[in-house]
């Protein structure tokens, strides 16, 4: 392969072995859109797993379209590209026959290369970076890749037998890392269950306890439910917090990075100044996510209500933890409406009952809860660090193998999980 071929097209150069060859994607795949097969099994494309059966996953919360005739039929060996998320690595060679979203790009193979090698290659770091470079859009989270841009993508290929050896190596070694990741998932789930149990215990009372119950409207002194139009979004400025940014009791701006112009912030200030410890609650899509404000330099979108606790009646911490608790979530769901996506109207939300013990009792319970939750969250952070290490090693191993950085027949696979503990 000549020096001109070491660059895919837009990305940085990679030192591919000299005996590997380069060919454009159009010479290996042709675009096909075969619809009207609603009876076929549903498939999905995952960043970390490629093309999978939809019914084999319990972490896919996207709703399938009611009209499945618009879905595209793919076969084993077909290349599937999520045009909106290719830049994140949502690409894969299918091992299954089934139907996939009508918005994806599907390619029928017209080659005789090794499918499993191509699956690893096209989901590797260099190619993900290439998809990002080829994608176009107004904002980072709203970009997509087009078929015409993909056609000229250079596919770098070793000899067929070497493709097989690389695929076999990665199948075996990545499966070891996936075992570790499964363990991390189980441990994370156990910690979440323990955390939920501790929160539930904080709000469990018996008949002898001195507890009063008030509707939410009497525990809150300020209620901001913005229903106007969201100011125009910009590339930078004031972070815009939408319902999807509120997760696991916190505001997570990395989930979706959107902004409004700084000069529009004054208008948001006039609508209702946020204060530290204000409680945020999503009223739909999804319902019942809770967070506490720790930085007022944010703007809020619709479907996020601001609740400012009446401190003489209920502390902000009590309100926050109760709405986050299994008991509080059950009360919200009880008053919700909707068949596919639950939502709660303001008049019904105002009637949610809040149990209120004496101030000293509430302070004691919250103190005990905070100590125990802090311990659990420390363990969760450690697990997240370990999972990130596994993901980093996984991608490094894939990239090294599919770019020929080492001979897989002599690679010491026992070192791929070095530094990772469970």
CORZIGI-V379423 format. One record per pair of residues at least 24 apart in sequence whose ideal C-beta (glycine too) atoms are under 10 Angstrom apart, sorted by the first residue. I is the first residue (numbers start at 0). GAP is how many residues later the second one is. Records with the same first field share a line. If there is no record, write none. Layout:
# CORZIGI-V379423
I=GAP, GAP
This chain:
# CORZIGI-V379423
0=153, 155, 156
3=150
4=149, 151
5=148, 150, 397
6=119, 123, 147
7=118, 119, 121, 122, 123, 125, 126, 144, 145, 146, 147, 148
8=121, 124, 125, 140, 143, 144, 145
9=119, 120, 121, 122, 123, 124, 125, 139, 143
10=114, 115, 116, 117, 118, 119, 120, 121, 122, 123, 143
11=114, 117, 118, 121
12=113
13=110, 111, 112, 115, 142, 385, 388, 389, 390, 391
14=388, 389, 390
15=110, 138, 140, 141, 142, 386, 387, 388, 389
16=139, 141, 145, 386, 387, 388, 390
17=386
18=139, 140, 143, 385
19=136, 137, 138, 139, 142, 143, 383, 384
20=134, 135, 136, 137, 138
21=132, 133, 134, 135
22=88, 90, 130, 131, 132, 133, 134
23=126, 127, 128, 129, 130, 131
24=54, 82, 86, 97, 122, 125, 126, 127, 128, 129, 130
25=81, 84, 121, 122, 124, 125, 126, 127, 129
26=83, 84, 124, 128
27=51, 79, 81, 82, 83, 84, 85, 90, 125, 127, 129
28=48, 49, 50, 64, 76, 77, 78, 79, 80, 81, 82, 89, 121, 122, 124, 126
29=77, 78, 79, 80, 121
30=48, 74, 75, 76, 77, 116, 117, 119, 120
31=40, 41, 42, 43, 46, 73, 74, 75, 76
32=39, 40, 69, 71, 72, 73, 114
33=37, 38, 39, 40, 41, 44, 65, 72, 74
34=33, 34, 35, 36, 37, 38, 64, 67
35=32, 33, 34, 35, 36, 37, 63
36=31, 32, 34, 35, 36, 37, 60, 61, 62
37=27, 29, 30, 31, 32, 33, 61
38=29, 30, 60
39=28, 31, 32, 33, 34, 56, 57, 58, 59, 60
40=55, 56, 57, 58
41=26, 29, 56, 57, 58, 59
42=28, 29, 30, 31, 37, 49, 51, 52, 53, 54, 55, 56, 57, 58, 61
43=36, 38, 46, 48, 54, 56, 57, 60
44=35, 36, 37, 40, 41, 44, 45, 46, 47, 49, 55, 56, 59, 78
45=36, 39, 43, 44, 46, 77
46=35, 38, 39, 41, 42, 43, 44, 45, 76, 81
47=41, 42, 75, 126, 130, 133, 343, 346, 347
48=41, 43, 74, 129
49=30, 39, 40, 41, 42, 43, 44, 45, 69, 70, 72, 73
50=25, 27, 28, 29, 39, 40, 41, 42, 43, 44, 45, 47, 49, 68
51=40, 42, 43, 44, 46
52=42, 43, 45
53=44, 45, 46
54=43
55=40
58=126
60=225
61=39
62=277, 278
63=35, 37
64=36, 37, 38
65=274
66=35
67=31, 34
68=30, 33
69=29, 31, 32, 33
70=27, 28, 29, 30, 31, 32, 33
71=26, 27, 28, 29, 30, 31, 32, 33, 34
72=24, 25, 26, 27, 33
73=24, 25, 26, 30, 32, 33, 34
74=31, 33, 34
75=33, 39
76=30, 31, 32, 34, 36, 38, 41, 42
77=28, 29, 30, 31, 37
78=26, 27, 28, 29, 30, 36, 39, 40, 43, 71
79=24, 25, 26, 27
80=24, 25, 26, 41, 50, 63, 64, 66, 69
81=49, 62, 63
82=48, 52, 60, 61, 62, 63, 64, 66, 67
83=51, 53, 57, 58, 59, 60, 61
84=46, 50, 56, 58, 59, 60
85=36, 41, 42, 44, 45, 46, 48, 49, 57, 58, 59, 63, 64
86=41, 42, 43, 44, 45, 46, 47, 48, 50, 53, 54, 56, 57, 58
87=40, 43, 44, 47, 53
88=33, 34, 35, 36, 38, 39, 40, 42, 43, 306
89=33, 38, 41
90=28, 31, 32, 36, 37, 40, 54, 59
91=26, 27, 28, 30, 31
92=24, 25, 26, 27, 28, 29, 30
93=25
94=24
102=41
104=39, 40, 41, 42, 45
105=41
106=40, 43, 44
110=44, 46
111=48
112=42, 44, 45, 47, 50
113=43, 44, 46, 47, 48, 49, 50, 51, 52, 53, 54
114=48, 52
115=47, 48, 50, 51, 52, 54, 55
116=40, 41, 43, 45, 46, 47, 48, 49, 50, 51, 53, 284, 285
117=37, 39, 45, 49, 284
118=48, 51, 52, 283
119=43, 46, 47, 49, 50, 51, 54, 277, 278, 279, 281, 282
120=34, 35, 36, 37, 42, 45, 46, 49, 277, 278, 280, 281, 282
121=31, 33, 280
122=272, 275, 279
123=46, 271, 273, 274, 275, 276, 277, 278, 279
124=270, 271, 273, 274, 275, 277, 278
125=30, 272, 273, 276, 277
126=26, 27, 28, 29, 272, 275
127=267, 271
129=24
137=95, 97
138=94, 95, 96, 117, 118, 119, 120
139=95, 116, 117, 118
140=114, 115, 116, 117
141=91, 114, 116
155=246, 247, 248
157=244, 245, 246
161=242, 245, 246, 247
162=239
164=236, 242, 243, 244
165=232, 235, 236, 237, 238, 241, 242, 243
166=234, 235, 241
167=240, 241
168=228, 232, 237, 238, 239, 240, 242, 244
169=224, 227, 228, 231, 232, 238, 243
171=236, 241, 244
172=220, 221, 224, 225, 228, 235, 238, 240, 241, 242, 243, 244
173=219, 220, 223, 224, 227, 242
175=214, 218, 237, 238, 240, 241
176=213, 214, 216, 217, 220, 239, 240, 243
177=212, 216
178=238, 243
179=206, 207, 209, 210, 213, 214, 237, 240, 241, 242
180=205, 206, 209, 210, 213, 239
182=200, 203, 204, 207, 239
183=199, 200, 202, 203, 206, 236, 238
184=198, 202
186=192, 193, 195, 196, 199, 200, 235
187=191, 192, 195, 196, 199
189=189
190=184, 185, 186, 188, 189, 192
191=56, 184, 188
193=178, 179, 181, 182, 185
194=53, 54, 129, 174, 177, 178, 180, 181, 182, 184, 185
195=128, 129, 130, 133
196=129, 175
197=127, 170, 171, 173, 174, 175, 177, 178
198=50, 122, 123, 125, 126, 127, 128, 129, 130, 170, 173, 174
199=125, 126, 127, 128, 129
200=124, 164, 167, 168, 171
201=116, 119, 120, 123, 125, 160, 163, 164, 166, 167, 168, 170, 171
202=115, 118, 119, 121, 122, 123, 124, 125, 151, 152, 154, 162, 166
203=121, 122, 123, 151, 161
204=122, 150, 152, 156, 160
208=146, 148, 149, 152
209=146, 147, 148, 151
210=144, 145, 146, 147, 150, 151
211=101, 142, 143, 144, 145, 146
212=140, 141, 142, 143
213=96, 99, 100, 138, 139, 140, 141, 142
214=134, 135, 136, 137, 138, 139
215=65, 91, 98, 103, 106, 107, 112, 115, 116, 133, 134, 135, 136, 137, 138
216=93, 129, 130, 132, 133, 134, 135, 137
217=92, 95, 96, 132, 136, 138
218=88, 90, 91, 92, 93, 94, 95, 96, 99, 100, 103, 133, 134, 135, 137
219=59, 85, 86, 87, 88, 89, 90, 93, 94, 96, 99, 130, 134
220=86, 87, 88, 89, 90, 91, 92, 93
221=50, 51, 53, 56, 84, 85, 86, 87, 88
222=49, 82, 83, 84, 85, 123, 126, 127
223=47, 48, 49, 50, 54, 56, 76, 80, 81, 82, 83, 84
224=47, 56, 58, 75, 77, 78, 79, 80, 81, 82, 121, 124
225=42, 45, 46, 73, 74, 75, 76, 77, 78, 79, 80
226=75, 76, 119
227=39, 43, 74
228=73
229=28, 30, 34, 38, 69, 70, 71, 72
230=28, 29, 30, 32, 33, 34, 36, 37, 68, 70
231=28, 29, 32
232=25, 26, 27, 28, 31, 68
233=24, 25, 26, 27, 28, 30
234=24, 26
235=24, 25, 26
236=24, 25, 26, 27, 28, 62
237=24, 25, 26, 27, 30, 59, 60, 61
238=56, 58, 59, 60
239=28, 58, 59, 60, 61
240=33, 39, 50, 52, 57, 58, 59, 60, 63
241=40, 43, 57, 58, 59, 60, 61, 62
242=37, 38, 39, 40, 41, 42, 43, 44, 46, 57, 58, 59, 60, 61
243=38, 41, 42, 45, 57, 59
244=35, 37, 44, 46, 53, 55, 56, 59
245=34, 35, 36, 40, 42, 43, 44, 45, 57, 58
246=35, 39, 42, 43, 44
247=41, 42, 43, 76, 129, 132
248=40, 41, 42, 43, 71, 72, 74, 75, 124, 128
249=30, 39, 40, 41, 42, 44
250=29, 38, 40, 41, 42, 43, 44, 47, 53
251=39
252=42, 45
257=41, 43
258=40
259=38, 39, 41
260=38
261=35
263=35
264=32, 33, 34
266=32
267=30, 31, 32
268=27, 30
270=28, 29
271=28, 34, 36
272=33
273=24, 25, 26, 32, 34
274=31, 33, 41
275=40
276=31, 32, 34, 38, 39, 40, 42, 43
277=28, 29, 30, 31, 38, 41, 42
278=26, 27, 28, 29, 30, 37, 38, 40, 41, 42, 43, 44, 45
279=24, 25, 26, 27, 40, 43
280=24, 25, 26, 38, 39, 42, 43, 47, 51, 63, 68, 71
281=50, 61, 62
282=49, 53, 59, 60, 61, 62, 63, 65, 66
283=52, 53, 54, 57, 58, 59, 60, 61
284=53, 56, 57, 58
285=55, 56, 57
286=42, 45, 46, 48, 49, 50, 51, 54, 55, 56, 57
287=35, 36, 40, 41, 42, 43, 44, 45, 48, 54, 56
288=34, 35, 40
289=29, 30, 31, 32, 33, 34, 35, 38, 39, 42
290=29, 32, 33
291=24, 25, 27, 28, 29, 32
302=40
304=39, 41, 44
306=42
308=45
311=47
312=41, 43
313=40, 41, 42, 45, 48
314=41, 44, 47, 48, 51
316=45, 46, 49, 50, 52, 53
317=36, 37, 38, 39, 41, 44, 45, 47, 48
318=35, 37
319=46
320=41, 44, 45, 48, 49, 52
321=30, 31, 32, 33, 34, 40
322=29, 31
324=30, 44
326=26, 28
327=24, 25, 26, 27
381=39
382=39
385=33, 34, 35, 36
386=33
388=28, 29, 30, 31, 32
389=26, 27, 29, 30
391=28
392=24, 25, 26, 27
